[in-house]
């Protein structure tokens, strides 16, 4: 399951994110989205967990929890919308 994690403090890195979710099961990957020009975190990321039950439990337990003085938003990621450039 692809999990969206938002409202992240800019100090949080991919290892931090992976560590938090590993408490619930196997993490396939953890990615913090960064600005392509500055390289700075955009304050959100994605975690992929293979097991649906583990991922669902992580979402339930972590949504609204405090991480580095910020209340994080955790839910199932929505598919990326197609954008059309004209």
C-alpha positions, 0 to 999 in steps of 0.5 A, a space after each residue: 500500500 502506498 501511504 501519504 505522510 504530510 505536514 512533516 517537519 523539514 528536519 525529518 529525513 527518509 530514515 526517520 520516516 522509515 523507522 517510524 513505519 517499521 514499527 508496524 511492519 516491513 517498509 518497502 520504501 520511504 521517500 521525502 518529496 523535495 524541491 527540484 531547485 533547492 533540494 529542500 523538503 516540501 513537507 510530505 512524503 510517501 511510504 510503501 508497505 507490502 502488507 495491507 493490514 500492517 499499513 492500515 494499522 500504521 495509518 490508523 495509529 500515526 495519523 494525527 500523531 506528533 512528530 518533531 513538534 508537528 501533527 502529521 497527516 497519514 492516509 492512503 495515497 491517492 493515484 497521481 492525477 494526469 495533467 495535460 500541458 497545452 
